[in-house]
């Protein structure tokens, strides 16, 4: 029997190792790669082309939502399943808008996660019951809202989102340039374009926007403002 190949994207080593052990114990599932940053998840997805990507949202360097967008742009056939401790409506909306086909909370049991992987690999969607209930309500209340959100996020390129997250994480221009393999001058241009597009005028404003847009966690923001 051909096994479902899975890429795990989770920045906490102990959680990732636990997930790997639980999933590899299933006869029809094989973990073929592990990523501890969003950028690494994108790189591994392109190289390994797994059936399913289990993605955390709170990832360093590149958050799980932007990583999802980049993975699905490069590999449209991939199935991204969000596994997060966050159940906020905004995170759920963004995940679905960007193409995730499932959203599970980290309180999920191993059996439930395995079932979710099997279902999304078949082409179905799969959500934790409370998420599914609230998601249905969100669409009923505002059927066009996800489209509006997608349009807003589309104003920023993938590279601009990457730069924005690194700025919000407190990286200096030189550090951002090194991380992304670009010149400091290019980083400065991206920073200027971000401020212009978003009508913001300082790093604190960019950071607040990154938090509001779900690009970075609010708990990270508290350490840099």
Secondary structure, DSSP 8 states (H G I E B T S, - for coil): ---EEEEEE-S-HHHHHHHHHHHHTSTTEEEEEEESSHHHHHHHHHHH--SEEEE-S--SSS-HHHHHHHHHHH-TT-EEEEEES---HHHHHHHHHTT--EEEETT--HHHHHHHHHHHHTT--EE-HHHHHHHHHHHHH-TTHHHHHHHHHTTS-HHHHHHHHHHHTT--HHHHHHHHT--HHHHHHHHHHHHHHHT--SHHHHHHHHHHTTSS-HHHHTTT-
